[in-house]
Amino acid sequence: MRVSAEGISFGFDPGFGLLDGFAVEDRGKTVAPLHRAPWVGTGEALPPGAAPHLAKLGGDFFCAPFAGSEEGSPLHGWPANWLWEVVANGGGVLRAVLGRTVMGATLVKELSVTDGHPFVYQRHVFVGGSGRVSVANHASISVRNGALIRTSPKSHWETPRTPQESDPARGRSALRYPARAADPRAFPGLAGPVDLTRYPWNPRHEDFAIGLAERGRALGWTAVTRPAEGDLYLSLRDARALPMTMLWHSDGGRDYAPWSGRHLGCLGVEEGAAEHMLGLSSGGDLSGPGALALRPDGLAEVRHVIGAIAWPSGEPVASVTLEDGSAVVEGEGGTVRRVPVRAGFAG
């Protein structure tokens, strides 16, 4: 099913709560930045034990817990691996309810678009439940032709305790684990410093790096410039609620099924609160919570915004600010775009 407003549309697959087919019409150009794994839609069977969401890997989906399991769930939790019931779809708004609880909570998804806005506004509301659960949106960006990555200010970058792939018979990671650096352009790699602000930076690897939001920042943003396509992917959120930007570099670094060395040119932009992913820091080093606290008698909410615009200059982004109902995007070469955004939704 599709949801649309003037100049923007996306598809929704209730099988795993997947937002896919996201496209923005901007300045005579169709901008469609989301990735899809090469086995999706082919009918290829997954290996035994694989998480169900891998069958449709790509687009954007919600994880709770992020990169983990609770109550017997597969990787990334039930929100990414179970059926959602659509309860409303009209007027640019889709609402759906997950078919099973997460730590006792009912989970409600709301995805909405607005005429003339190049953004999808996402809310995930936990009704009841108890305990703490790591959360993140999991957007996969297609960067087969390269990309330039910029983010809102970070206190530092680090890797998890263990690499994505440690067995050379199965795959390769190229960063050091755990490691830490203030400058993402000089992150410790196995063969020397690595520039995490560019894609690709290494042939055939699988890696994961985490940026911790600088304290005192309200608006968190990630901007992925695709120079060859002449466009830009944007992610916006309140950094005080989701203090971690996690970048998954997946470029042919896994040799086992279903990856089989063919999953190329994918950049995961995963904004969340998932302290268990930290390799050297602790939750106390974050500028916000390390997980979402559920409320047995109330609501807990996660908000996140994804967007896309034409960006023919191909510049990396220097800043994103919110002003008078607009997101102001400024490039390092001086290009400025002002696009409408819902005031107060993120940051």
Steps between C-alpha positions, in 0.01 A plus 500: 500500500613855432474824693539829318473875508594762242856426387565202728396137541610176658391138520425305815540124536315383812690171496789651697391863534720597207496849348619458141467659158559844653513770231497879492430716194725802534597755236406271215690205644386177665713435807481139623799431726406180685682173442361153433702179543557307175308191616181691589209401278686213330336220698839387627469303824678629808740272688354322803500721807529829311299791643177540296569868421796398283254377237408862425814678616510865398282808534446618857369304797479538876699286742420423864736376623753630251761239403371269768225264610237512774240240596631257239481748212729484196773761445361858522194386692138427413435843338734403214393136478124473562172596337354849548127566474418820311221676690488827303622616160384828354576869477875434487500308830546128560459338841574139582519283811759227549343154525680414822627694801852624573588452867130515578439816297261544208695672220327749268669628183400828334654603167386826342576741217395859428445677167823664385715357780786268390479304827333193648412560866521188714360435848523175693294501819537231768182468704580350839771241545785495750878520497741662255536412133757617247343668197604629157368566155688297241520684169709345221632745240610395153854632446621281213650809334660643812393746766614779732377473859461783749329516839411740777787549751620190686705468816685213333463187286559142607453139396328219694694247706512246218518530119213429267701216347794335676527165319689548170327194362168686528581867446709806580491810715758775446470722810655436841265370771464655748654833403425869543577830323389861526536549124302259275739583219782325686341196661726203589490237228687172468712644220527856636269800551161487328276786385149409615354808329547344156354190339663277393823506699598135473427216256265222612444546873233501770540764773309694764585836657313706759495878544399632844309829490670802650338606825262793487391440139126471436488432125685194383549456127674275251542604136611259227594671176490280190703708248445268203122511551496872584290454812509488877356276772414665833431353841372724782426423864519640852855414609397531865270199450703306239865584573669244273562511124603152387645448154495151348739466206399190304697458179561139409656402831287191574558186297227275645133482396297703439773767474733286285737788422231680296356742757672813371472875540280510810533760775282448805411826676364382832405767753422374846560435867690173530775520761577128475660570160773718652846349504689739727245740646207441733147634518632772729705639210190560291325837475166321527359164608672176410164328452130587507330466839155348468218623724259238641220755536592738220659558161858505373560651157775500237498761220717504189490676163646386167510713188656553160563798272666579170858614561667542161813666639605170658649685797530348844271672750643751745192557716129433541295741710130550569359848442140621481353170380788425264804275499792707373767281337834665426774334297872531558525673163234759586185344353192567715161330484205596717226234510182482710497281810257450789613733776581322823478145367874438533738704713 
